[in-house]
Amino acid sequence: MSNACPLNFTKVDSNVSRFSALFVAILVITYLYTQNIYILLFLFVDFVLKLFLNPGISPIMMLAELLKTTFNIKEKYADGGAKKLAGFFGLFFVSSLILTHFFDVWLLSLGIALVFLACSLLDVFFDYCIGCKIYFIIKKIYPNFMNDL
């Protein structure tokens, strides 16, 4: 089973998701600098919009689409299920950051943010999606994983 085949038969533009990952990374870095909880709450809402409602109404996705169009970047498709699982990981990271912020556990928050940043920036700069790699491993073990999402 190749990583290039659409395992759930949904395709998304990888370049748009890379722009989105860049904005997420910038916002997480901004949070680390300012410790402004509203940044994390915005990211939480954005991930919920992308994952559970409609990706088209997500502010970050709208901005990513605008930049892709503005710079006339050619579409590059990736498996939608893999990117969706990566989005769930992002939602988990943001939720964890919110919890550690409220419980005032700065070192744990910093560790979570660094792992989140590493994953995001790997996707941005090297087109290497950790969540997507995990998705393909799980799909080999459980072929029906995320078929209903």
C-alpha positions as CSV (number, residue, x, y, z in Angstrom):
1,M,0.0,0.0,0.0
2,S,1.6,3.2,-1.2
3,N,1.5,6.5,0.7
4,A,0.4,8.2,-2.5
5,C,-2.8,6.3,-3.0
6,P,-6.0,7.9,-1.7
7,L,-6.8,5.5,1.1
8,N,-10.1,7.1,2.0
9,F,-10.7,8.4,-1.6
10,T,-10.7,12.0,-0.4
11,K,-7.9,14.4,-1.7
12,V,-6.8,17.7,-0.2
13,D,-4.3,20.2,-1.5
14,S,-1.1,19.6,0.3
15,N,0.2,23.1,-0.4
16,V,-2.9,24.6,1.4
17,S,-2.3,22.4,4.4
18,R,1.4,23.4,4.5
19,F,0.4,27.1,4.5
20,S,-2.1,26.3,7.3
21,A,0.6,24.5,9.3
22,L,2.8,27.6,8.9
23,F,0.1,29.8,10.3
24,V,-0.5,27.4,13.2
25,A,3.3,27.4,13.9
26,I,3.4,31.2,13.9
27,L,0.5,31.3,16.3
28,V,2.0,28.8,18.7
29,I,5.3,30.7,18.7
30,T,3.3,33.9,19.3
31,Y,1.6,32.1,22.2
32,L,4.9,31.0,23.7
33,Y,6.2,34.6,23.5
34,T,3.0,36.3,24.9
35,Q,1.3,33.5,26.8
36,N,-2.0,34.9,25.5
37,I,-4.6,32.2,26.0
38,Y,-6.8,33.7,23.3
39,I,-4.3,32.6,20.6
40,L,-4.8,29.0,21.7
41,L,-8.6,29.4,21.9
42,F,-8.6,30.8,18.4
43,L,-6.6,27.7,17.2
44,F,-9.0,25.4,19.1
45,V,-12.0,26.9,17.3
46,D,-10.2,26.8,14.0
47,F,-9.4,23.1,14.4
48,V,-12.9,22.3,15.4
49,L,-14.2,24.2,12.3
50,K,-11.8,22.3,10.0
51,L,-12.4,18.9,11.5
52,F,-16.1,18.8,12.4
53,L,-17.9,21.5,10.4
54,N,-16.5,22.7,7.1
55,P,-12.9,23.3,6.3
56,G,-14.0,26.2,4.1
57,I,-15.1,28.3,7.0
58,S,-11.9,28.0,8.9
59,P,-10.1,31.4,9.0
60,I,-6.7,29.8,8.7
61,M,-7.8,27.6,5.7
62,M,-9.3,30.7,4.0
63,L,-6.0,32.6,4.4
64,A,-4.0,29.5,3.2
65,E,-6.3,29.3,0.1
66,L,-5.9,33.0,-0.5
67,L,-2.1,32.8,-0.4
68,K,-2.0,29.7,-2.7
69,T,-4.2,31.6,-5.2
70,T,-2.2,34.8,-4.8
71,F,1.1,33.1,-5.4
72,N,-0.4,31.0,-8.2
73,I,0.9,27.7,-6.6
74,K,0.0,24.6,-8.4
75,E,-2.2,22.0,-6.6
76,K,-0.5,19.0,-5.1
77,Y,-2.9,16.4,-3.7
78,A,-2.5,14.3,-0.6
79,D,-4.7,11.8,1.1
80,G,-7.6,13.6,3.0
81,G,-7.8,11.0,5.7
82,A,-4.2,11.4,6.6
83,K,-4.5,15.1,6.8
84,K,-7.6,14.8,8.9
85,L,-5.8,12.6,11.4
86,A,-3.0,15.1,11.5
87,G,-5.7,17.7,12.2
88,F,-6.9,15.6,15.1
89,F,-3.4,15.5,16.5
90,G,-3.3,19.3,16.1
91,L,-6.5,19.6,18.1
92,F,-5.0,17.3,20.7
93,F,-1.9,19.5,21.0
94,V,-3.9,22.7,21.2
95,S,-6.2,21.2,23.8
96,S,-3.2,20.1,25.8
97,L,-1.7,23.5,25.6
98,I,-4.9,25.1,26.8
99,L,-5.1,22.7,29.8
100,T,-1.5,23.2,30.8
101,H,-2.0,27.0,30.5
102,F,-4.9,26.9,32.9
103,F,-3.1,24.6,35.3
104,D,-0.1,26.8,35.1
105,V,2.3,24.0,34.2
106,W,4.7,26.1,32.0
107,L,7.4,23.4,31.5
108,L,4.9,20.8,30.3
109,S,3.3,23.5,28.1
110,L,6.7,24.3,26.6
111,G,7.4,20.7,25.9
112,I,4.0,20.1,24.2
113,A,4.5,23.3,22.2
114,L,7.9,22.3,21.0
115,V,6.7,18.9,19.8
116,F,3.7,20.6,18.1
117,L,6.1,23.1,16.4
118,A,8.4,20.3,15.3
119,C,5.5,18.5,13.6
120,S,4.1,21.6,12.0
121,L,7.5,22.9,10.8
122,L,8.4,19.5,9.3
123,D,5.3,19.7,7.2
124,V,5.9,23.4,6.3
125,F,9.6,23.1,5.3
126,F,10.0,19.4,4.2
127,D,6.4,18.4,3.3
128,Y,6.8,15.6,5.9
129,C,3.6,15.1,7.8
130,I,4.1,13.0,11.0
131,G,0.3,12.6,11.4
132,C,0.1,11.3,7.9
133,K,2.9,8.8,8.5
134,I,1.1,7.5,11.6
135,Y,-2.2,7.3,9.6
136,F,-0.6,5.1,6.9
137,I,0.8,2.8,9.6
138,I,-2.6,2.5,11.3
139,K,-4.3,1.9,7.9
140,K,-2.0,-1.0,7.3
141,I,-3.0,-2.6,10.6
142,Y,-6.7,-1.5,10.6
143,P,-7.8,-1.0,7.0
144,N,-11.2,0.5,8.0
145,F,-9.6,3.1,10.3
146,M,-11.4,6.5,9.8
147,N,-13.5,5.3,6.9
148,D,-16.6,6.9,8.5
149,L,-15.0,10.3,9.2
